[in-house]
Amino acid sequence: MKASVALSLAIAAVVSGAVIAQTSSMTREEALAYEISLKNTPQANSPAQVLASVNYSDTTVGGPEFNRAFADCTGQSGLGPVRYHTQLFHVGTTGAHNISSVQDGWDGYIFIYSPSFDPLNQNTNCVIGDDDGDGGIGTSDIDGVALTAGVQYVLVTAGFELGEEGTFTNTIDGPGAVTLGALGGGLPDPVPQPNVIPTNTGKSLGLMAVLLSLVGFAVLRRRG
């Protein structure tokens, strides 16, 4: 009964647009009820057009811990702390992107942060999150999220609650190239640079001529 009442209050709060400032003091039952209300609220965005895709696999086992936010980036769930993994990425084309995660036998959660992620301030820079995707528990999907080219993003993969951890595979789809890593972090220049003759070539050739003449003079003196 308590969970049912909490669920009703949570749904009412979502509908009214109220910010749940007291989420950090929620009981476990209230936190779960709020999570359920978010699951039952369909994403407004349609899936993005997929012209490029990148995926990677890793694990949260043995990773750092934090108290994650809810999927709407408010408060903190109170179900942790949970282990997490971070992946920097950026996109080459501004537009809608899809982010999906498949967790291998555990209940995961994904978040997008920009331009940085601070585990001690889980609501700061939080763009969006998701618990269960179309595949149910063990999957997470964020469809049609608007990402901007030339901006740093952080994809955080975490557990739904304490003890949920394991390996996972994440996929980022979109209308253009998706690059894993820091923005401008030593990535190869995509545009080949032409061969450039140094401006001091004339001086270098002159110096070389002088050196060669000195060597020739020394050789002639030896022969003489």
Buried (B, 14 or more C-beta within 10 A) or exposed (E): EEBEEBBEBBBEBBEEEEEBEEBEEBEEBBBBBBBBBBEEEEBEBEBBEEEBEBBEEBBBEEBEBBBBBBBBBBBBBBBBBBBBBBBBBBBBBBBBBBBBBBBEEBBBBBBBBBEEBEBEEBBEBBBBBBBBBEEEBBBBBBBBBEBEEEEBBBBBBBBBBEEBBBBBBBBBBBBBBBBBEEBEEEEEEEEEEEEEEEEEEEEEEEEEEEEEEEEEEEEEEEEE
